[in-house]
Amino acid sequence: MTEIVDPKLFGLPSATCIEKQGKNAYAIVIRRKSRIIMKDGRNILAKAEKIRAECPGARISVQTTAPVCSKTRAFLMENGIPVDTSENQG
């Protein structure tokens, strides 16, 4: 039960893909082949903070098909953002 959410509701760029995955649970979806590095992690955290500003207490996760740098994965987990790297998304 996922639905696509308009990122403009959260003040995010229209290229950002957000899925609502249940009550007060959102996933930032990243579909690409190149590795997600720390710079991307900081951008993901900024997007998550904007979502949390609009929906206090929201659970944010990241779904991606790209490999994620171990430091970036740890950084996101420290900030309460779990990372799912499923290969079968799309």
PyMOL Python script that loads the backbone (N, CA, C, O; Angstrom):
from pymol import cmd

cmd.read_pdbstr("""\
ATOM      1  N   MET A   1       0.837  -1.187   0.000  1.00  0.00           N
ATOM      2  CA  MET A   1       0.000   0.000   0.000  1.00  0.00           C
ATOM      3  C   MET A   1       0.883   1.252   0.000  1.00  0.00           C
ATOM      4  O   MET A   1       1.074   1.898   1.030  1.00  0.00           O
ATOM      5  N   THR A   2       1.401   1.567  -1.152  1.00  0.00           N
ATOM      6  CA  THR A   2       2.194   2.783  -1.254  1.00  0.00           C
ATOM      7  C   THR A   2       1.544   3.720  -2.258  1.00  0.00           C
ATOM      8  O   THR A   2       0.951   3.282  -3.244  1.00  0.00           O
ATOM      9  N   GLU A   3       1.663   4.991  -2.000  1.00  0.00           N
ATOM     10  CA  GLU A   3       1.162   5.985  -2.937  1.00  0.00           C
ATOM     11  C   GLU A   3       2.214   7.073  -3.098  1.00  0.00           C
ATOM     12  O   GLU A   3       2.925   7.416  -2.154  1.00  0.00           O
ATOM     13  N   ILE A   4       2.298   7.601  -4.298  1.00  0.00           N
ATOM     14  CA  ILE A   4       3.256   8.660  -4.589  1.00  0.00           C
ATOM     15  C   ILE A   4       2.718   9.968  -4.007  1.00  0.00           C
ATOM     16  O   ILE A   4       1.539  10.289  -4.153  1.00  0.00           O
ATOM     17  N   VAL A   5       3.600  10.711  -3.349  1.00  0.00           N
ATOM     18  CA  VAL A   5       3.234  11.979  -2.732  1.00  0.00           C
ATOM     19  C   VAL A   5       3.915  13.104  -3.498  1.00  0.00           C
ATOM     20  O   VAL A   5       5.076  12.983  -3.891  1.00  0.00           O
ATOM     21  N   ASP A   6       3.198  14.189  -3.707  1.00  0.00           N
ATOM     22  CA  ASP A   6       3.769  15.351  -4.389  1.00  0.00           C
ATOM     23  C   ASP A   6       4.819  15.994  -3.481  1.00  0.00           C
ATOM     24  O   ASP A   6       4.487  16.441  -2.383  1.00  0.00           O
ATOM     25  N   PRO A   7       6.080  16.047  -3.920  1.00  0.00           N
ATOM     26  CA  PRO A   7       7.134  16.603  -3.058  1.00  0.00           C
ATOM     27  C   PRO A   7       6.955  18.092  -2.780  1.00  0.00           C
ATOM     28  O   PRO A   7       7.521  18.608  -1.817  1.00  0.00           O
ATOM     29  N   LYS A   8       6.190  18.778  -3.592  1.00  0.00           N
ATOM     30  CA  LYS A   8       5.968  20.211  -3.373  1.00  0.00           C
ATOM     31  C   LYS A   8       5.171  20.468  -2.095  1.00  0.00           C
ATOM     32  O   LYS A   8       5.207  21.572  -1.551  1.00  0.00           O
ATOM     33  N   LEU A   9       4.448  19.447  -1.614  1.00  0.00           N
ATOM     34  CA  LEU A   9       3.726  19.587  -0.350  1.00  0.00           C
ATOM     35  C   LEU A   9       4.683  19.816   0.815  1.00  0.00           C
ATOM     36  O   LEU A   9       4.317  20.401   1.835  1.00  0.00           O
ATOM     37  N   PHE A  10       5.925  19.339   0.641  1.00  0.00           N
ATOM     38  CA  PHE A  10       6.940  19.472   1.676  1.00  0.00           C
ATOM     39  C   PHE A  10       7.975  20.537   1.343  1.00  0.00           C
ATOM     40  O   PHE A  10       8.937  20.720   2.088  1.00  0.00           O
ATOM     41  N   GLY A  11       7.786  21.246   0.222  1.00  0.00           N
ATOM     42  CA  GLY A  11       8.750  22.262  -0.184  1.00  0.00           C
ATOM     43  C   GLY A  11      10.010  21.669  -0.788  1.00  0.00           C
ATOM     44  O   GLY A  11      11.082  22.269  -0.710  1.00  0.00           O
ATOM     45  N   LEU A  12       9.886  20.483  -1.395  1.00  0.00           N
ATOM     46  CA  LEU A  12      11.034  19.811  -2.003  1.00  0.00           C
ATOM     47  C   LEU A  12      10.984  19.937  -3.522  1.00  0.00           C
ATOM     48  O   LEU A  12       9.919  20.195  -4.082  1.00  0.00           O
ATOM     49  N   PRO A  13      12.124  19.758  -4.201  1.00  0.00           N
ATOM     50  CA  PRO A  13      12.143  19.830  -5.671  1.00  0.00           C
ATOM     51  C   PRO A  13      11.230  18.758  -6.274  1.00  0.00           C
ATOM     52  O   PRO A  13      11.048  17.688  -5.695  1.00  0.00           O
ATOM     53  N   SER A  14      10.666  19.057  -7.431  1.00  0.00           N
ATOM     54  CA  SER A  14       9.725  18.137  -8.064  1.00  0.00           C
ATOM     55  C   SER A  14      10.382  16.841  -8.531  1.00  0.00           C
ATOM     56  O   SER A  14       9.678  15.864  -8.786  1.00  0.00           O
ATOM     57  N   ALA A  15      11.693  16.803  -8.649  1.00  0.00           N
ATOM     58  CA  ALA A  15      12.400  15.586  -9.057  1.00  0.00           C
ATOM     59  C   ALA A  15      12.506  14.572  -7.913  1.00  0.00           C
ATOM     60  O   ALA A  15      12.883  13.422  -8.142  1.00  0.00           O
ATOM     61  N   THR A  16      12.183  14.978  -6.707  1.00  0.00           N
ATOM     62  CA  THR A  16      12.246  14.088  -5.547  1.00  0.00           C
ATOM     63  C   THR A  16      11.058  13.142  -5.582  1.00  0.00           C
ATOM     64  O   THR A  16       9.917  13.575  -5.746  1.00  0.00           O
ATOM     65  N   CYS A  17      11.324  11.857  -5.428  1.00  0.00           N
ATOM     66  CA  CYS A  17      10.268  10.843  -5.421  1.00  0.00           C
ATOM     67  C   CYS A  17      10.011  10.423  -3.982  1.00  0.00           C
ATOM     68  O   CYS A  17      10.902   9.914  -3.302  1.00  0.00           O
ATOM     69  N   ILE A  18       8.780  10.643  -3.528  1.00  0.00           N
ATOM     70  CA  ILE A  18       8.394  10.292  -2.159  1.00  0.00           C
ATOM     71  C   ILE A  18       7.187   9.370  -2.220  1.00  0.00           C
ATOM     72  O   ILE A  18       6.218   9.640  -2.931  1.00  0.00           O
ATOM     73  N   GLU A  19       7.257   8.281  -1.469  1.00  0.00           N
ATOM     74  CA  GLU A  19       6.129   7.358  -1.371  1.00  0.00           C
ATOM     75  C   GLU A  19       5.608   7.360   0.061  1.00  0.00           C
ATOM     76  O   GLU A  19       6.381   7.339   1.019  1.00  0.00           O
ATOM     77  N   LYS A  20       4.292   7.385   0.188  1.00  0.00           N
ATOM     78  CA  LYS A  20       3.681   7.236   1.515  1.00  0.00           C
ATOM     79  C   LYS A  20       3.459   5.746   1.716  1.00  0.00           C
ATOM     80  O   LYS A  20       2.810   5.094   0.897  1.00  0.00           O
ATOM     81  N   GLN A  21       3.999   5.203   2.812  1.00  0.00           N
ATOM     82  CA  GLN A  21       3.963   3.766   3.022  1.00  0.00           C
ATOM     83  C   GLN A  21       3.089   3.348   4.184  1.00  0.00           C
ATOM     84  O   GLN A  21       3.223   2.240   4.702  1.00  0.00           O
ATOM     85  N   GLY A  22       2.231   4.193   4.577  1.00  0.00           N
ATOM     86  CA  GLY A  22       1.357   3.905   5.710  1.00  0.00           C
ATOM     87  C   GLY A  22       1.112   5.194   6.462  1.00  0.00           C
ATOM     88  O   GLY A  22       1.511   6.276   6.032  1.00  0.00           O
ATOM     89  N   LYS A  23       0.451   5.055   7.585  1.00  0.00           N
ATOM     90  CA  LYS A  23       0.151   6.248   8.369  1.00  0.00           C
ATOM     91  C   LYS A  23       1.440   6.844   8.916  1.00  0.00           C
ATOM     92  O   LYS A  23       2.145   6.204   9.697  1.00  0.00           O
ATOM     93  N   ASN A  24       1.741   8.054   8.509  1.00  0.00           N
ATOM     94  CA  ASN A  24       2.899   8.810   8.992  1.00  0.00           C
ATOM     95  C   ASN A  24       4.238   8.139   8.680  1.00  0.00           C
ATOM     96  O   ASN A  24       5.201   8.302   9.431  1.00  0.00           O
ATOM     97  N   ALA A  25       4.306   7.383   7.572  1.00  0.00           N
ATOM     98  CA  ALA A  25       5.552   6.739   7.147  1.00  0.00           C
ATOM     99  C   ALA A  25       5.806   7.083   5.680  1.00  0.00           C
ATOM    100  O   ALA A  25       4.949   6.869   4.823  1.00  0.00           O
ATOM    101  N   TYR A  26       6.989   7.615   5.407  1.00  0.00           N
ATOM    102  CA  TYR A  26       7.351   8.037   4.064  1.00  0.00           C
ATOM    103  C   TYR A  26       8.690   7.437   3.666  1.00  0.00           C
ATOM    104  O   TYR A  26       9.553   7.191   4.508  1.00  0.00           O
ATOM    105  N   ALA A  27       8.848   7.204   2.366  1.00  0.00           N
ATOM    106  CA  ALA A  27      10.123   6.713   1.845  1.00  0.00           C
ATOM    107  C   ALA A  27      10.596   7.649   0.745  1.00  0.00           C
ATOM    108  O   ALA A  27       9.830   8.012  -0.148  1.00  0.00           O
ATOM    109  N   ILE A  28      11.850   8.033   0.816  1.00  0.00           N
ATOM    110  CA  ILE A  28      12.490   8.789  -0.263  1.00  0.00           C
ATOM    111  C   ILE A  28      13.059   7.729  -1.196  1.00  0.00           C
ATOM    112  O   ILE A  28      13.904   6.930  -0.793  1.00  0.00           O
ATOM    113  N   VAL A  29      12.598   7.723  -2.442  1.00  0.00           N
ATOM    114  CA  VAL A  29      12.989   6.691  -3.400  1.00  0.00           C
ATOM    115  C   VAL A  29      14.042   7.251  -4.348  1.00  0.00           C
ATOM    116  O   VAL A  29      13.848   8.302  -4.959  1.00  0.00           O
ATOM    117  N   ILE A  30      15.165   6.532  -4.462  1.00  0.00           N
ATOM    118  CA  ILE A  30      16.255   6.954  -5.339  1.00  0.00           C
ATOM    119  C   ILE A  30      16.530   5.811  -6.299  1.00  0.00           C
ATOM    120  O   ILE A  30      16.992   4.743  -5.897  1.00  0.00           O
ATOM    121  N   ARG A  31      16.240   6.047  -7.577  1.00  0.00           N
ATOM    122  CA  ARG A  31      16.477   5.033  -8.609  1.00  0.00           C
ATOM    123  C   ARG A  31      17.619   5.491  -9.502  1.00  0.00           C
ATOM    124  O   ARG A  31      17.441   6.332 -10.382  1.00  0.00           O
ATOM    125  N   ARG A  32      18.781   4.928  -9.261  1.00  0.00           N
ATOM    126  CA  ARG A  32      19.948   5.211 -10.087  1.00  0.00           C
ATOM    127  C   ARG A  32      20.965   4.105  -9.881  1.00  0.00           C
ATOM    128  O   ARG A  32      20.799   3.255  -9.006  1.00  0.00           O
ATOM    129  N   LYS A  33      22.016   4.116 -10.684  1.00  0.00           N
ATOM    130  CA  LYS A  33      23.033   3.068 -10.594  1.00  0.00           C
ATOM    131  C   LYS A  33      24.265   3.516  -9.826  1.00  0.00           C
ATOM    132  O   LYS A  33      24.972   2.686  -9.255  1.00  0.00           O
ATOM    133  N   SER A  34      24.535   4.819  -9.803  1.00  0.00           N
ATOM    134  CA  SER A  34      25.761   5.296  -9.158  1.00  0.00           C
ATOM    135  C   SER A  34      25.628   5.270  -7.639  1.00  0.00           C
ATOM    136  O   SER A  34      24.534   5.431  -7.098  1.00  0.00           O
ATOM    137  N   ARG A  35      26.738   5.068  -6.969  1.00  0.00           N
ATOM    138  CA  ARG A  35      26.818   4.933  -5.517  1.00  0.00           C
ATOM    139  C   ARG A  35      26.289   6.181  -4.809  1.00  0.00           C
ATOM    140  O   ARG A  35      26.487   7.307  -5.264  1.00  0.00           O
ATOM    141  N   ILE A  36      25.618   5.951  -3.699  1.00  0.00           N
ATOM    142  CA  ILE A  36      25.147   7.049  -2.850  1.00  0.00           C
ATOM    143  C   ILE A  36      26.256   7.329  -1.838  1.00  0.00           C
ATOM    144  O   ILE A  36      26.619   6.466  -1.039  1.00  0.00           O
ATOM    145  N   ILE A  37      26.788   8.556  -1.888  1.00  0.00           N
ATOM    146  CA  ILE A  37      27.909   8.947  -1.040  1.00  0.00           C
ATOM    147  C   ILE A  37      27.440   9.935   0.024  1.00  0.00           C
ATOM    148  O   ILE A  37      26.257  10.268   0.093  1.00  0.00           O
ATOM    149  N   MET A  38      28.376  10.400   0.851  1.00  0.00           N
ATOM    150  CA  MET A  38      28.028  11.257   1.986  1.00  0.00           C
ATOM    151  C   MET A  38      27.328  12.548   1.552  1.00  0.00           C
ATOM    152  O   MET A  38      26.419  13.015   2.239  1.00  0.00           O
ATOM    153  N   LYS A  39      27.735  13.123   0.435  1.00  0.00           N
ATOM    154  CA  LYS A  39      27.072  14.337  -0.052  1.00  0.00           C
ATOM    155  C   LYS A  39      25.589  14.063  -0.295  1.00  0.00           C
ATOM    156  O   LYS A  39      24.735  14.886   0.038  1.00  0.00           O
ATOM    157  N   ASP A  40      25.292  12.903  -0.875  1.00  0.00           N
ATOM    158  CA  ASP A  40      23.899  12.516  -1.091  1.00  0.00           C
ATOM    159  C   ASP A  40      23.197  12.295   0.253  1.00  0.00           C
ATOM    160  O   ASP A  40      22.028  12.646   0.416  1.00  0.00           O
ATOM    161  N   GLY A  41      23.918  11.715   1.204  1.00  0.00           N
ATOM    162  CA  GLY A  41      23.344  11.471   2.524  1.00  0.00           C
ATOM    163  C   GLY A  41      22.924  12.750   3.219  1.00  0.00           C
ATOM    164  O   GLY A  41      21.876  12.804   3.863  1.00  0.00           O
ATOM    165  N   ARG A  42      23.747  13.777   3.085  1.00  0.00           N
ATOM    166  CA  ARG A  42      23.386  15.076   3.688  1.00  0.00           C
ATOM    167  C   ARG A  42      22.145  15.655   3.012  1.00  0.00           C
ATOM    168  O   ARG A  42      21.288  16.239   3.675  1.00  0.00           O
ATOM    169  N   ASN A  43      22.049  15.491   1.687  1.00  0.00           N
ATOM    170  CA  ASN A  43      20.870  15.968   0.965  1.00  0.00           C
ATOM    171  C   ASN A  43      19.620  15.191   1.382  1.00  0.00           C
ATOM    172  O   ASN A  43      18.542  15.767   1.526  1.00  0.00           O
ATOM    173  N   ILE A  44      19.775  13.884   1.574  1.00  0.00           N
ATOM    174  CA  ILE A  44      18.655  13.057   2.020  1.00  0.00           C
ATOM    175  C   ILE A  44      18.197  13.501   3.405  1.00  0.00           C
ATOM    176  O   ILE A  44      16.998  13.601   3.662  1.00  0.00           O
ATOM    177  N   LEU A  45      19.151  13.769   4.297  1.00  0.00           N
ATOM    178  CA  LEU A  45      18.804  14.230   5.646  1.00  0.00           C
ATOM    179  C   LEU A  45      18.063  15.562   5.592  1.00  0.00           C
ATOM    180  O   LEU A  45      17.095  15.761   6.327  1.00  0.00           O
ATOM    181  N   ALA A  46      18.504  16.471   4.735  1.00  0.00           N
ATOM    182  CA  ALA A  46      17.820  17.768   4.603  1.00  0.00           C
ATOM    183  C   ALA A  46      16.382  17.575   4.112  1.00  0.00           C
ATOM    184  O   ALA A  46      15.464  18.245   4.585  1.00  0.00           O
ATOM    185  N   LYS A  47      16.197  16.661   3.169  1.00  0.00           N
ATOM    186  CA  LYS A  47      14.843  16.380   2.673  1.00  0.00           C
ATOM    187  C   LYS A  47      13.989  15.761   3.772  1.00  0.00           C
ATOM    188  O   LYS A  47      12.817  16.106   3.921  1.00  0.00           O
ATOM    189  N   ALA A  48      14.570  14.855   4.537  1.00  0.00           N
ATOM    190  CA  ALA A  48      13.834  14.219   5.630  1.00  0.00           C
ATOM    191  C   ALA A  48      13.417  15.252   6.676  1.00  0.00           C
ATOM    192  O   ALA A  48      12.314  15.181   7.219  1.00  0.00           O
ATOM    193  N   GLU A  49      14.297  16.205   6.955  1.00  0.00           N
ATOM    194  CA  GLU A  49      13.958  17.243   7.929  1.00  0.00           C
ATOM    195  C   GLU A  49      12.807  18.113   7.443  1.00  0.00           C
ATOM    196  O   GLU A  49      11.978  18.548   8.242  1.00  0.00           O
ATOM    197  N   LYS A  50      12.748  18.369   6.134  1.00  0.00           N
ATOM    198  CA  LYS A  50      11.619  19.143   5.593  1.00  0.00           C
ATOM    199  C   LYS A  50      10.319  18.360   5.717  1.00  0.00           C
ATOM    200  O   LYS A  50       9.273  18.935   6.018  1.00  0.00           O
ATOM    201  N   ILE A  51      10.379  17.050   5.485  1.00  0.00           N
ATOM    202  CA  ILE A  51       9.179  16.221   5.638  1.00  0.00           C
ATOM    203  C   ILE A  51       8.739  16.210   7.097  1.00  0.00           C
ATOM    204  O   ILE A  51       7.551  16.339   7.392  1.00  0.00           O
ATOM    205  N   ARG A  52       9.693  16.058   8.007  1.00  0.00           N
ATOM    206  CA  ARG A  52       9.369  16.039   9.433  1.00  0.00           C
ATOM    207  C   ARG A  52       8.844  17.380   9.924  1.00  0.00           C
ATOM    208  O   ARG A  52       8.069  17.427  10.880  1.00  0.00           O
ATOM    209  N   ALA A  53       9.260  18.476   9.281  1.00  0.00           N
ATOM    210  CA  ALA A  53       8.744  19.798   9.663  1.00  0.00           C
ATOM    211  C   ALA A  53       7.261  19.905   9.332  1.00  0.00           C
ATOM    212  O   ALA A  53       6.501  20.535  10.067  1.00  0.00           O
ATOM    213  N   GLU A  54       6.849  19.290   8.225  1.00  0.00           N
ATOM    214  CA  GLU A  54       5.436  19.327   7.822  1.00  0.00           C
ATOM    215  C   GLU A  54       4.608  18.261   8.543  1.00  0.00           C
ATOM    216  O   GLU A  54       3.433  18.475   8.839  1.00  0.00           O
ATOM    217  N   CYS A  55       5.224  17.121   8.821  1.00  0.00           N
ATOM    218  CA  CYS A  55       4.543  16.008   9.485  1.00  0.00           C
ATOM    219  C   CYS A  55       5.364  15.580  10.704  1.00  0.00           C
ATOM    220  O   CYS A  55       6.140  14.628  10.618  1.00  0.00           O
ATOM    221  N   PRO A  56       5.204  16.261  11.823  1.00  0.00           N
ATOM    222  CA  PRO A  56       5.990  15.905  13.011  1.00  0.00           C
ATOM    223  C   PRO A  56       5.795  14.436  13.389  1.00  0.00           C
ATOM    224  O   PRO A  56       4.677  13.921  13.381  1.00  0.00           O
ATOM    225  N   GLY A  57       6.886  13.784  13.713  1.00  0.00           N
ATOM    226  CA  GLY A  57       6.826  12.380  14.105  1.00  0.00           C
ATOM    227  C   GLY A  57       6.813  11.407  12.945  1.00  0.00           C
ATOM    228  O   GLY A  57       6.670  10.201  13.149  1.00  0.00           O
ATOM    229  N   ALA A  58       6.962  11.917  11.720  1.00  0.00           N
ATOM    230  CA  ALA A  58       6.952  11.035  10.554  1.00  0.00           C
ATOM    231  C   ALA A  58       8.167  10.116  10.564  1.00  0.00           C
ATOM    232  O   ALA A  58       9.268  10.517  10.943  1.00  0.00           O
ATOM    233  N   ARG A  59       7.945   8.872  10.139  1.00  0.00           N
ATOM    234  CA  ARG A  59       9.045   7.919   9.980  1.00  0.00           C
ATOM    235  C   ARG A  59       9.515   8.000   8.532  1.00  0.00           C
ATOM    236  O   ARG A  59       8.731   7.805   7.603  1.00  0.00           O
ATOM    237  N   ILE A  60      10.788   8.287   8.350  1.00  0.00           N
ATOM    238  CA  ILE A  60      11.363   8.452   7.015  1.00  0.00           C
ATOM    239  C   ILE A  60      12.348   7.316   6.773  1.00  0.00           C
ATOM    240  O   ILE A  60      13.128   6.955   7.654  1.00  0.00           O
ATOM    241  N   SER A  61      12.302   6.760   5.565  1.00  0.00           N
ATOM    242  CA  SER A  61      13.283   5.753   5.165  1.00  0.00           C
ATOM    243  C   SER A  61      13.742   6.083   3.755  1.00  0.00           C
ATOM    244  O   SER A  61      13.173   6.948   3.090  1.00  0.00           O
ATOM    245  N   VAL A  62      14.777   5.385   3.308  1.00  0.00           N
ATOM    246  CA  VAL A  62      15.293   5.554   1.953  1.00  0.00           C
ATOM    247  C   VAL A  62      15.210   4.204   1.265  1.00  0.00           C
ATOM    248  O   VAL A  62      15.648   3.191   1.809  1.00  0.00           O
ATOM    249  N   GLN A  63      14.646   4.196   0.069  1.00  0.00           N
ATOM    250  CA  GLN A  63      14.642   3.005  -0.778  1.00  0.00           C
ATOM    251  C   GLN A  63      15.455   3.326  -2.013  1.00  0.00           C
ATOM    252  O   GLN A  63      15.217   4.330  -2.684  1.00  0.00           O
ATOM    253  N   THR A  64      16.422   2.462  -2.311  1.00  0.00           N
ATOM    254  CA  THR A  64      17.274   2.732  -3.451  1.00  0.00           C
ATOM    255  C   THR A  64      17.720   1.431  -4.113  1.00  0.00           C
ATOM    256  O   THR A  64      17.762   0.375  -3.482  1.00  0.00           O
ATOM    257  N   THR A  65      18.047   1.532  -5.379  1.00  0.00           N
ATOM    258  CA  THR A  65      18.622   0.408  -6.111  1.00  0.00           C
ATOM    259  C   THR A  65      20.134   0.565  -6.203  1.00  0.00           C
ATOM    260  O   THR A  65      20.825  -0.339  -6.672  1.00  0.00           O
ATOM    261  N   ALA A  66      20.648   1.701  -5.761  1.00  0.00           N
ATOM    262  CA  ALA A  66      22.080   1.999  -5.844  1.00  0.00           C
ATOM    263  C   ALA A  66      22.819   1.480  -4.616  1.00  0.00           C
ATOM    264  O   ALA A  66      22.234   1.356  -3.540  1.00  0.00           O
ATOM    265  N   PRO A  67      24.101   1.178  -4.779  1.00  0.00           N
ATOM    266  CA  PRO A  67      24.894   0.835  -3.593  1.00  0.00           C
ATOM    267  C   PRO A  67      25.057   2.066  -2.705  1.00  0.00           C
ATOM    268  O   PRO A  67      25.109   3.191  -3.201  1.00  0.00           O
ATOM    269  N   VAL A  68      25.137   1.851  -1.391  1.00  0.00           N
ATOM    270  CA  VAL A  68      25.249   2.958  -0.447  1.00  0.00           C
ATOM    271  C   VAL A  68      26.568   2.824   0.306  1.00  0.00           C
ATOM    272  O   VAL A  68      26.883   1.760   0.837  1.00  0.00           O
ATOM    273  N   CYS A  69      27.324   3.896   0.346  1.00  0.00           N
ATOM    274  CA  CYS A  69      28.581   3.944   1.092  1.00  0.00           C
ATOM    275  C   CYS A  69      28.304   3.598   2.553  1.00  0.00           C
ATOM    276  O   CYS A  69      27.300   4.036   3.114  1.00  0.00           O
ATOM    277  N   SER A  70      29.184   2.818   3.169  1.00  0.00           N
ATOM    278  CA  SER A  70      28.960   2.381   4.551  1.00  0.00           C
ATOM    279  C   SER A  70      28.908   3.552   5.533  1.00  0.00           C
ATOM    280  O   SER A  70      28.126   3.529   6.483  1.00  0.00           O
ATOM    281  N   LYS A  71      29.731   4.570   5.310  1.00  0.00           N
ATOM    282  CA  LYS A  71      29.697   5.750   6.188  1.00  0.00           C
ATOM    283  C   LYS A  71      28.373   6.492   6.038  1.00  0.00           C
ATOM    284  O   LYS A  71      27.814   6.991   7.014  1.00  0.00           O
ATOM    285  N   THR A  72      27.881   6.559   4.808  1.00  0.00           N
ATOM    286  CA  THR A  72      26.613   7.239   4.553  1.00  0.00           C
ATOM    287  C   THR A  72      25.466   6.470   5.189  1.00  0.00           C
ATOM    288  O   THR A  72      24.568   7.067   5.784  1.00  0.00           O
ATOM    289  N   ARG A  73      25.491   5.150   5.067  1.00  0.00           N
ATOM    290  CA  ARG A  73      24.456   4.313   5.681  1.00  0.00           C
ATOM    291  C   ARG A  73      24.452   4.523   7.200  1.00  0.00           C
ATOM    292  O   ARG A  73      23.389   4.672   7.802  1.00  0.00           O
ATOM    293  N   ALA A  74      25.636   4.535   7.818  1.00  0.00           N
ATOM    294  CA  ALA A  74      25.739   4.757   9.260  1.00  0.00           C
ATOM    295  C   ALA A  74      25.242   6.153   9.641  1.00  0.00           C
ATOM    296  O   ALA A  74      24.543   6.310  10.642  1.00  0.00           O
ATOM    297  N   PHE A  75      25.601   7.166   8.849  1.00  0.00           N
ATOM    298  CA  PHE A  75      25.168   8.543   9.086  1.00  0.00           C
ATOM    299  C   PHE A  75      23.646   8.644   9.073  1.00  0.00           C
ATOM    300  O   PHE A  75      23.055   9.275   9.949  1.00  0.00           O
ATOM    301  N   LEU A  76      23.013   8.023   8.080  1.00  0.00           N
ATOM    302  CA  LEU A  76      21.555   8.081   7.983  1.00  0.00           C
ATOM    303  C   LEU A  76      20.895   7.322   9.139  1.00  0.00           C
ATOM    304  O   LEU A  76      19.893   7.777   9.692  1.00  0.00           O
ATOM    305  N   MET A  77      21.458   6.165   9.501  1.00  0.00           N
ATOM    306  CA  MET A  77      20.898   5.398  10.616  1.00  0.00           C
ATOM    307  C   MET A  77      21.000   6.176  11.931  1.00  0.00           C
ATOM    308  O   MET A  77      20.086   6.116  12.753  1.00  0.00           O
ATOM    309  N   GLU A  78      22.100   6.905  12.138  1.00  0.00           N
ATOM    310  CA  GLU A  78      22.256   7.727  13.340  1.00  0.00           C
ATOM    311  C   GLU A  78      21.177   8.800  13.414  1.00  0.00           C
ATOM    312  O   GLU A  78      20.786   9.230  14.499  1.00  0.00           O
ATOM    313  N   ASN A  79      20.703   9.226  12.251  1.00  0.00           N
ATOM    314  CA  ASN A  79      19.676  10.263  12.193  1.00  0.00           C
ATOM    315  C   ASN A  79      18.274   9.683  12.030  1.00  0.00           C
ATOM    316  O   ASN A  79      17.339  10.404  11.680  1.00  0.00           O
ATOM    317  N   GLY A  80      18.126   8.379  12.283  1.00  0.00           N
ATOM    318  CA  GLY A  80      16.808   7.746  12.272  1.00  0.00           C
ATOM    319  C   GLY A  80      16.236   7.489  10.886  1.00  0.00           C
ATOM    320  O   GLY A  80      15.017   7.459  10.714  1.00  0.00           O
ATOM    321  N   ILE A  81      17.106   7.303   9.897  1.00  0.00           N
ATOM    322  CA  ILE A  81      16.646   7.061   8.530  1.00  0.00           C
ATOM    323  C   ILE A  81      17.219   5.728   8.048  1.00  0.00           C
ATOM    324  O   ILE A  81      18.366   5.673   7.605  1.00  0.00           O
ATOM    325  N   PRO A  82      16.428   4.650   8.132  1.00  0.00           N
ATOM    326  CA  PRO A  82      16.918   3.360   7.655  1.00  0.00           C
ATOM    327  C   PRO A  82      17.012   3.338   6.118  1.00  0.00           C
ATOM    328  O   PRO A  82      16.281   4.049   5.429  1.00  0.00           O
ATOM    329  N   VAL A  83      17.924   2.511   5.603  1.00  0.00           N
ATOM    330  CA  VAL A  83      18.168   2.427   4.161  1.00  0.00           C
ATOM    331  C   VAL A  83      17.829   1.011   3.698  1.00  0.00           C
ATOM    332  O   VAL A  83      18.319   0.033   4.263  1.00  0.00           O
ATOM    333  N   ASP A  84      16.985   0.910   2.664  1.00  0.00           N
ATOM    334  CA  ASP A  84      16.643  -0.360   2.042  1.00  0.00           C
ATOM    335  C   ASP A  84      17.200  -0.361   0.636  1.00  0.00           C
ATOM    336  O   ASP A  84      16.824   0.476  -0.184  1.00  0.00           O
ATOM    337  N   THR A  85      18.096  -1.295   0.349  1.00  0.00           N
ATOM    338  CA  THR A  85      18.714  -1.354  -0.976  1.00  0.00           C
ATOM    339  C   THR A  85      18.203  -2.558  -1.756  1.00  0.00           C
ATOM    340  O   THR A  85      18.989  -3.404  -2.182  1.00  0.00           O
ATOM    341  N   SER A  86      16.914  -2.634  -1.939  1.00  0.00           N
ATOM    342  CA  SER A  86      16.316  -3.731  -2.703  1.00  0.00           C
ATOM    343  C   SER A  86      16.683  -3.628  -4.158  1.00  0.00           C
ATOM    344  O   SER A  86      16.671  -2.539  -4.733  1.00  0.00           O
ATOM    345  N   GLU A  87      17.009  -4.747  -4.756  1.00  0.00           N
ATOM    346  CA  GLU A  87      17.373  -4.772  -6.170  1.00  0.00           C
ATOM    347  C   GLU A  87      16.152  -4.849  -7.072  1.00  0.00           C
ATOM    348  O   GLU A  87      16.250  -4.552  -8.263  1.00  0.00           O
ATOM    349  N   ASN A  88      15.002  -5.243  -6.530  1.00  0.00           N
ATOM    350  CA  ASN A  88      13.829  -5.487  -7.364  1.00  0.00           C
ATOM    351  C   ASN A  88      12.827  -4.339  -7.364  1.00  0.00           C
ATOM    352  O   ASN A  88      11.635  -4.571  -7.569  1.00  0.00           O
ATOM    353  N   GLN A  89      13.271  -3.131  -7.145  1.00  0.00           N
ATOM    354  CA  GLN A  89      12.353  -1.986  -7.156  1.00  0.00           C
ATOM    355  C   GLN A  89      12.217  -1.481  -8.579  1.00  0.00           C
ATOM    356  O   GLN A  89      13.098  -1.676  -9.417  1.00  0.00           O
ATOM    357  N   GLY A  90      11.112  -0.838  -8.830  1.00  0.00           N
ATOM    358  CA  GLY A  90      11.023  -0.195 -10.106  1.00  0.00           C
ATOM    359  C   GLY A  90       9.693  -0.285 -10.669  1.00  0.00           C
ATOM    360  O   GLY A  90       9.452   0.219 -11.766  1.00  0.00           O
TER     361      GLY A  90
END
""", "prot")
cmd.dss("prot")
cmd.show_as("cartoon", "prot")
cmd.util.cbc("prot")
cmd.orient("prot")
